[in-house]
Amino acid sequence: MPSRIYLDHAATTPLLPAAQAAMADGFARWANPSSPHAEGRAARAALENARAEIADALGWRGEVIFTSGASEAIALGIGRCVQPLTHTSPIEHEAVLRLAERAQRWPGDGPFGLVAVQHANNETGVIQPLAEIAATVRGQGGLLLADCAQSAGKIALPDADFIAISAHKFGGPIGIGALLVRDHSLLRPTGGQERGYRPGTENLPAALGMAAALRAGNGWLAEATRLRARLETALTATGAQIIAADTPRLPTIGAIRMPGRAAHVQLIRFDAQGFAVSAGSACSSGSLRASHVLTAMQVEGAGEVIRVSIGRETTEGQIDAFIAAWQAMA
């Protein structure tokens, strides 16, 4: 079987060698960070060092609470915030929408409590104007939670009161993320570990891997920008429609419509040819229902849109191979 080409980095991206090495070091000297003995104290020191490195790499001056990923971070931020969730946007990830049944859609009416808006959309890469949103929310005494699962480790974080991140989106391990909190006083404690805000023994190896992945930096984004431009220019010439082409977007994600070809048919055919791409969020890819993101954006032919997402491992040869496969199918 010929080598496959992975272009689904928005779903998850490969573990970086540096992160894998850091995790191996964590396993080699594993102990419970809450234990009072010497081994436990050493584990605690390593955990706190990783926490500080993550905050420093992200330019974050507040608190870092480790979680199992962005979904748990979002649930923690919404569920334990001192203010109730009052507003969110219609294009949020399911992790937000499942907790937002009583929330108004942004901008909505009435007073603001907690407002949850993602930084970069996971299906289209569109970057939301969070500086403007934050000013509006804080002007009315509200708080802002930003879902930065796609943007963290790639572009500068927004000014928000809570930020949810996930390590496996930037080359770290699956199963760890964090809720960045401007101040602990904005959360009601639960008891347990993580200074009383998240019960459960901390995952030291994963925390070390997460910190190592962030230390690797984002210098590869310039190449990702070039590769996506190469991809979209070639596909547009073949009749493709680039969703939100004239809008600020994360350079790693392209949502592309092939008129006349259903997305699920495209996925089957591309997969058979050795290409891993997706249609919408990986969390809802098993459903044939229309993307709520593209529906909210009123995209024509939403059922014909697939997502191609680029990682630091993506090469020009891989992009050219996908272009050739697209052209043969279109």
C-alpha positions as CSV (number, residue, x, y, z in Angstrom):
1,M,0.0,0.0,0.0
2,P,1.5,3.4,-0.9
3,S,2.3,5.9,1.8
4,R,-0.7,7.8,3.1
5,I,-0.8,11.6,3.3
6,Y,-2.2,13.0,6.5
7,L,-4.0,16.4,6.0
8,D,-6.3,16.3,9.1
9,H,-4.1,18.2,11.6
10,A,-7.0,20.2,12.9
11,A,-8.4,17.0,14.3
12,T,-5.1,15.9,15.9
13,T,-1.5,16.3,15.0
14,P,1.5,13.9,15.5
15,L,3.3,13.8,18.7
16,L,6.6,15.7,18.4
17,P,9.8,13.8,19.2
18,A,10.7,16.4,21.8
19,A,7.3,15.9,23.5
20,Q,7.7,12.1,23.4
21,A,11.2,12.4,25.0
22,A,9.9,14.7,27.7
23,M,7.1,12.2,28.5
24,A,9.6,9.3,28.7
25,D,11.6,11.3,31.2
26,G,8.4,11.8,33.2
27,F,7.6,8.1,33.2
28,A,11.2,7.3,34.2
29,R,10.8,9.3,37.5
30,W,7.1,8.9,38.0
31,A,5.6,9.6,41.4
32,N,2.4,11.2,42.6
33,P,3.0,15.0,42.8
34,S,0.8,15.1,45.9
35,S,2.9,12.7,47.9
36,P,5.1,14.2,50.7
37,H,8.1,12.0,50.2
38,A,11.2,13.0,48.2
39,E,10.0,11.3,45.0
40,G,6.6,13.1,45.3
41,R,8.3,16.4,45.9
42,A,10.5,16.0,42.8
43,A,7.4,15.2,40.7
44,R,5.7,18.3,42.1
45,A,8.7,20.4,41.2
46,A,8.7,19.0,37.6
47,L,4.9,19.6,37.3
48,E,5.2,23.2,38.5
49,N,8.1,23.8,36.2
50,A,6.0,22.5,33.3
51,R,3.1,24.8,34.3
52,A,5.4,27.8,34.4
53,E,6.9,26.9,31.0
54,I,3.5,26.6,29.4
55,A,2.4,30.0,30.7
56,D,5.6,31.6,29.5
57,A,5.4,30.0,26.1
58,L,1.9,31.3,25.6
59,G,2.6,34.7,27.1
60,W,0.0,34.1,29.8
61,R,0.3,35.9,33.2
62,G,-2.6,34.2,35.0
63,E,-3.1,30.7,36.4
64,V,-2.8,27.4,34.5
65,I,-5.1,24.5,35.6
66,F,-4.3,21.2,33.9
67,T,-7.2,19.2,32.4
68,S,-7.7,16.2,30.2
69,G,-8.1,18.5,27.1
70,A,-10.0,21.5,25.8
71,S,-13.4,20.0,26.3
72,E,-12.9,19.5,30.0
73,A,-11.3,22.9,30.2
74,I,-14.5,24.4,28.6
75,A,-16.7,22.5,31.0
76,L,-14.7,23.6,34.0
77,G,-14.7,27.2,32.9
78,I,-18.4,27.3,32.2
79,G,-19.5,25.0,35.1
80,R,-17.4,26.7,37.8
81,C,-17.4,30.3,36.7
82,V,-18.7,32.8,39.3
83,Q,-21.0,34.1,36.5
84,P,-23.4,32.0,34.5
85,L,-23.0,31.4,30.8
86,T,-25.3,34.0,29.1
87,H,-24.0,34.3,25.5
88,T,-22.2,32.3,22.9
89,S,-21.9,32.2,19.1
90,P,-23.7,29.8,16.8
91,I,-20.4,28.5,15.3
92,E,-18.9,27.2,18.6
93,H,-17.5,23.7,19.0
94,E,-20.0,21.1,20.3
95,A,-18.1,21.2,23.7
96,V,-19.5,24.7,24.2
97,L,-22.9,24.2,22.5
98,R,-23.9,21.2,24.6
99,L,-23.5,23.4,27.7
100,A,-25.2,26.5,26.2
101,E,-28.9,25.5,25.9
102,R,-30.0,28.5,27.9
103,A,-27.4,31.0,26.5
104,Q,-28.3,33.6,23.9
105,R,-26.4,33.7,20.6
106,W,-23.9,36.6,20.3
107,P,-24.5,39.5,20.5
108,G,-28.0,38.9,21.9
109,D,-29.8,41.1,24.4
110,G,-29.7,41.6,28.1
111,P,-26.8,41.8,30.6
112,F,-23.6,39.8,30.0
113,G,-22.4,37.2,32.4
114,L,-19.9,34.7,31.0
115,V,-19.6,34.9,27.2
116,A,-18.0,31.9,25.3
117,V,-16.5,32.6,21.9
118,Q,-13.8,30.5,20.1
119,H,-10.7,32.2,18.8
120,A,-10.3,30.3,15.5
121,N,-13.0,28.1,14.1
122,N,-12.1,24.4,13.9
123,E,-13.9,23.9,10.6
124,T,-13.1,27.0,8.6
125,G,-10.1,28.5,10.4
126,V,-11.9,31.9,10.7
127,I,-10.4,34.1,13.4
128,Q,-13.0,35.9,15.5
129,P,-12.5,39.6,16.5
130,L,-12.0,38.8,20.2
131,A,-10.4,42.1,21.1
132,E,-13.7,43.9,20.1
133,I,-15.8,41.2,21.8
134,A,-13.8,41.4,25.0
135,A,-14.2,45.2,25.1
136,T,-17.9,44.9,24.7
137,V,-18.2,42.1,27.3
138,R,-16.1,43.8,29.9
139,G,-17.8,47.1,29.3
140,Q,-20.9,45.5,30.7
141,G,-19.2,43.7,33.6
142,G,-19.1,40.3,31.9
143,L,-16.3,37.7,31.5
144,L,-14.9,36.1,28.4
145,L,-14.0,32.5,27.8
146,A,-12.1,31.9,24.6
147,D,-11.9,28.4,23.1
148,C,-8.3,28.4,21.8
149,A,-8.0,24.7,21.0
150,Q,-7.0,25.5,17.4
151,S,-5.0,28.7,17.9
152,A,-2.9,28.0,21.0
153,G,0.7,27.4,20.1
154,K,0.2,28.9,16.7
155,I,-0.9,32.5,17.0
156,A,-0.9,34.9,20.0
157,L,-3.7,34.2,22.5
158,P,-6.5,36.8,22.9
159,D,-7.1,38.9,26.0
160,A,-9.7,36.8,27.8
161,D,-10.6,35.8,31.4
162,F,-10.6,32.1,30.6
163,I,-8.8,30.2,27.7
164,A,-9.2,26.6,26.9
165,I,-6.3,24.8,25.2
166,S,-5.5,21.2,24.1
167,A,-2.0,19.8,23.7
168,H,-2.6,17.4,20.9
169,K,-3.5,20.2,18.6
170,F,0.1,21.6,18.7
171,G,2.2,18.4,18.8
172,G,1.7,17.5,22.4
173,P,0.1,14.3,23.8
174,I,-3.5,13.4,23.6
175,G,-5.3,13.5,27.0
176,I,-4.0,16.8,28.4
177,G,-5.0,20.4,28.1
178,A,-5.5,23.3,30.4
179,L,-7.8,26.1,31.4
180,L,-6.0,29.3,31.6
181,V,-7.6,31.6,34.2
182,R,-6.9,35.2,34.7
183,D,-7.5,34.9,38.4
184,H,-8.6,31.9,40.6
185,S,-11.2,34.1,42.2
186,L,-13.2,33.9,39.0
187,L,-13.8,30.1,39.6
188,R,-15.6,28.3,42.4
189,P,-13.3,25.5,43.7
190,T,-14.2,21.9,43.5
191,G,-11.7,20.5,46.0
192,G,-8.9,18.1,45.3
193,Q,-5.8,18.7,43.2
194,E,-4.8,21.6,40.9
195,R,-5.0,24.0,43.9
196,G,-8.5,22.7,44.6
197,Y,-10.0,23.4,41.1
198,R,-9.7,20.0,39.4
199,P,-9.7,16.7,41.4
200,G,-7.5,13.8,40.3
201,T,-3.9,12.9,40.3
202,E,-2.0,15.1,37.8
203,N,-0.7,13.6,34.6
204,L,3.0,14.5,35.0
205,P,4.4,12.8,31.8
206,A,1.7,14.5,29.7
207,A,2.3,17.9,31.3
208,L,6.0,17.6,30.5
209,G,5.1,16.6,26.9
210,M,2.8,19.5,26.6
211,A,5.5,22.0,27.7
212,A,8.0,20.5,25.3
213,A,5.6,20.8,22.4
214,L,5.1,24.5,23.1
215,R,8.9,25.0,23.4
216,A,9.2,23.8,19.8
217,G,7.6,27.1,18.7
218,N,5.5,28.1,15.7
219,G,8.2,29.0,13.1
220,W,6.6,26.4,10.8
221,L,3.5,28.6,10.2
222,A,5.1,30.6,7.5
223,E,5.5,27.4,5.4
224,A,1.9,26.4,6.3
225,T,0.7,29.8,5.0
226,R,2.6,29.2,1.7
227,L,1.3,25.6,1.3
228,R,-2.3,26.6,1.9
229,A,-2.0,29.4,-0.6
230,R,-0.6,26.9,-3.1
231,L,-3.4,24.5,-2.5
232,E,-6.2,27.0,-2.6
233,T,-4.9,28.8,-5.7
234,A,-4.7,25.5,-7.6
235,L,-8.1,24.2,-6.5
236,T,-9.8,27.6,-7.2
237,A,-8.6,27.3,-10.8
238,T,-10.3,23.9,-11.0
239,G,-13.7,25.4,-9.8
240,A,-13.4,25.0,-6.0
241,Q,-14.9,27.5,-3.6
242,I,-12.8,28.5,-0.6
243,I,-15.0,29.2,2.4
244,A,-14.3,32.6,4.0
245,A,-11.4,33.2,1.6
246,D,-11.3,37.0,2.3
247,T,-11.6,36.7,6.0
248,P,-8.7,36.5,8.5
249,R,-8.1,32.7,9.0
250,L,-5.7,30.4,10.8
251,P,-3.1,29.5,8.1
252,T,-3.4,25.8,8.9
253,I,-7.1,25.2,7.9
254,G,-8.8,25.4,4.6
255,A,-12.6,24.7,4.1
256,I,-13.1,23.9,0.4
257,R,-16.2,23.2,-1.6
258,M,-16.3,21.0,-4.6
259,P,-19.6,21.9,-6.4
260,G,-21.6,18.9,-7.3
261,R,-19.8,16.4,-5.1
262,A,-21.1,15.5,-1.6
263,A,-18.5,15.8,1.1
264,H,-19.0,12.2,2.3
265,V,-18.4,10.9,-1.3
266,Q,-15.2,13.0,-1.5
267,L,-14.0,11.7,1.9
268,I,-14.5,8.1,0.8
269,R,-12.7,8.6,-2.5
270,F,-9.8,10.6,-1.1
271,D,-9.4,8.0,1.7
272,A,-9.2,5.2,-0.9
273,Q,-6.5,7.2,-2.6
274,G,-4.5,7.5,0.6
275,F,-5.5,11.0,1.8
276,A,-6.7,11.7,5.3
277,V,-9.0,14.8,5.2
278,S,-12.3,15.5,7.0
279,A,-15.6,17.2,6.7
280,G,-16.2,19.5,9.6
281,S,-15.2,18.7,13.2
282,A,-13.8,15.3,14.0
283,C,-16.2,15.2,17.0
284,S,-19.2,15.1,14.7
285,S,-17.7,13.5,11.6
286,G,-19.7,10.3,12.1
287,S,-22.9,12.2,11.5
288,L,-24.3,13.0,8.1
289,R,-26.1,16.1,9.3
290,A,-25.1,19.4,7.9
291,S,-22.4,21.3,9.6
292,H,-23.9,23.8,12.1
293,V,-20.9,26.1,11.4
294,L,-21.5,26.2,7.7
295,T,-25.3,26.5,8.2
296,A,-24.8,29.4,10.5
297,M,-22.5,31.1,7.9
298,Q,-25.2,30.4,5.3
299,V,-22.7,28.7,3.0
300,E,-24.2,27.6,-0.3
301,G,-23.5,23.9,-0.9
302,A,-22.5,23.3,2.7
303,G,-22.8,19.5,2.2
304,E,-20.1,19.7,-0.4
305,V,-17.4,21.2,1.8
306,I,-14.4,19.3,3.2
307,R,-11.6,20.5,5.5
308,V,-7.9,20.2,4.6
309,S,-5.6,21.0,7.6
310,I,-1.9,21.4,7.5
311,G,0.7,20.6,10.1
312,R,4.4,21.2,10.6
313,E,5.1,17.8,8.9
314,T,3.2,18.7,5.7
315,T,5.3,19.0,2.6
316,E,4.9,20.6,-0.8
317,G,4.9,17.2,-2.4
318,Q,2.0,16.1,-0.3
319,I,0.0,19.2,-1.2
320,D,0.8,18.7,-4.9
321,A,-0.4,15.1,-4.7
322,F,-3.6,16.2,-3.1
323,I,-4.1,18.9,-5.8
324,A,-3.7,16.2,-8.5
325,A,-6.2,13.9,-6.8
326,W,-8.7,16.8,-6.5
327,Q,-8.3,17.8,-10.1
328,A,-9.0,14.2,-11.2
329,M,-12.2,14.1,-9.1
330,A,-13.6,17.5,-9.8
